[in-house]
Amino acid sequence: MPLLPYSEAPGELLKLFNAEKESILARYYEPEPGLFIAESAKVTIRAFEAGYEIISMLIEDSQINREARQLFTMFPDIPAYHAPTAKYLEISGYPMTRGVLSLFRRKTRSRPASVSPGGSSLPILPDTFSRIAVLEEVGNPANIGSVFRNAAALGVDAVLLSKGCCDPLSRRCLRVSMGCVFQVPWYMTGLSGDKICEGMKAQGIRTAAMALSGNSISVADPALKDVRRLAVILGNEGNGLRSETIEACDDVVLIPMAEGVDSLNVAAASAVAFWELRHPYR
């Protein structure tokens, strides 16, 4: 990997590493797929192993013989620019990076076959997918990242995101997920949660809304664990699931809690739900 001082990098390239420019990265080659930034050597490697094309890197001087060292062997032909800590932080615009920023090209996401009215972009999921997470209007990238990390760790086969969810390839999401976004198949559906649920049921997948209602059953109910194909539906940070989405589900499920507390953060709730509802043969 050619290791060059940051002063030799094109000015336009250095701008792309700045956190304030992230909003333009996804649309950089519009209408073609844009760019994203992976932070740390570990996330860089996971992105590459998932088939994403790496373009360039920015490395803090202190990491050249530490976290970034493995990258020199893996990417001998990819230009990498190094900078002292103060300059690195100035360029990146973010003080909590892991000393490596890698610029990647996004993939073209082919339009999947549809099972929902109106030619929606809901994918037909493989029959081998027994546990699916559905996120409705979850806008916090840290929560999305945490859900992906939980999904990868606890046997979830895919994550579907409704309209209103943040981009899983956003910088903070990738950082919080530790690159687990690249380990679990995911789909930005552009649909509301209730339409996703209708599509899941059309594929023979039972749907369980995580919500409080008069007919909620416990997440520990053994009947749920025995379901061969189950989609767990999780709502956003402020309002939870929309009433239309809850009504569209086969079951309404709650996590029993101590008196005085009625809910968990969506990331924490996902960890409990994924563990309790994991397929019994995994």
C-alpha positions, 0 to 999 in steps of 0.5 A, spaced: 500 500 500 503 506 497 503 510 504 504 517 502 503 524 507 496 527 507 499 533 503 500 529 497 492 527 497 488 531 492 484 536 496 477 533 494 479 526 497 481 529 503 474 533 504 470 526 503 474 523 509 470 529 513 464 527 518 461 533 515 461 531 508 457 524 510 451 527 507 453 527 500 457 521 500 451 516 498 449 521 492 456 522 490 456 518 483 448 519 483 444 516 479 450 510 480 452 508 487 456 513 492 461 512 497 461 510 505 466 511 510 469 505 514 472 507 521 478 502 524 482 497 521 477 491 523 471 495 520 475 496 513 477 488 513 469 486 514 467 491 509 472 488 504 470 481 505 463 483 504 465 485 497 465 492 497 471 496 493 476 500 497 478 506 494 483 510 499 485 510 506 487 516 511 491 513 517 493 517 523 501 516 524 500 513 531 496 507 528 501 505 522 505 500 526 499 498 530 492 497 528 493 499 521 499 495 520 495 489 517 492 493 512 499 494 508 499 487 507 492 486 505 491 492 500 498 493 497 495 497 491 491 502 495 493 509 496 493 511 503 495 517 506 498 518 513 497 525 518 499 526 525 494 526 530 492 533 530 491 534 522 488 527 522 483 529 527 482 536 523 481 532 517 476 527 519 472 532 523 471 527 529 475 526 535 473 518 536 475 515 530 480 509 531 486 511 527 483 509 520 478 511 515 477 507 509 473 510 503 469 505 500 464 504 493 457 502 495 454 496 491 449 496 486 443 494 490 438 490 485 431 490 485 428 484 489 422 480 486 416 483 490 411 480 494 407 486 496 402 490 492 404 496 488 411 493 486 414 494 492 421 493 494 420 487 499 425 481 498 423 474 497 427 471 503 430 464 502 426 459 506 432 458 510 431 464 513 428 462 520 429 469 524 428 476 521 428 483 524 424 488 521 425 496 524 420 501 523 422 508 522 428 507 527 432 514 525 438 513 530 444 510 527 447 508 534 441 504 535 441 501 528 448 499 529 447 496 535 441 492 532 445 489 527 451 487 532 445 484 536 443 480 530 449 478 528 451 475 535 444 472 536 442 468 529 438 473 526 438 471 518 436 478 515 434 485 517 429 489 513 428 497 514 422 501 513 422 508 510 424 513 515 430 508 518 437 511 517 442 508 512 446 502 515 452 504 511 452 511 515 459 512 519 456 512 526 452 506 524 458 502 522 462 504 528 457 502 533 456 495 529 463 494 529 462 492 522 456 487 523 452 490 518 456 487 513 455 480 516 447 480 516 443 481 509 439 487 510 434 491 505 432 498 505 424 497 503 422 504 502 415 501 505 411 502 512 412 497 517 405 494 516 406 493 509 412 489 510 408 485 515 403 484 510 409 481 505 412 477 511 405 473 512 405 472 504 411 469 505 409 464 510 413 468 516 409 469 522 410 476 525 411 479 532 410 486 534 414 488 540 409 493 543 405 493 549 397 492 548 392 489 552 393 482 548 400 482 549 404 475 550 411 474 553 417 474 549 418 468 553 412 464 551 415 457 548 410 457 543 413 463 539 420 459 540 417 453 536 415 458 530 419 455 524 419 462 521 418 469 525 419 476 524 420 480 530 418 487 529 421 493 532 419 500 533 423 507 533 426 510 539 420 515 541 413 512 539 415 505 538 411 501 533 405 505 529 398 502 531 397 500 523 403 496 524 401 492 530 394 491 527 398 487 521 402 483 526 400 476 528 402 477 535 404 482 540 409 481 544 412 484 550 418 484 555 416 483 562 419 488 566 419 491 573 413 496 576 415 503 574 418 501 567 414 500 561 420 499 555 427 499 553 431 502 548 430 499 541 437 496 541 436 493 548 430 490 547 432 487 540 438 483 544 432 480 549 428 479 543 433 476 539 435 471 544 429 469 547 426 468 540 432 464 537 430 458 533 431 452 538 435 448 533 441 453 533 
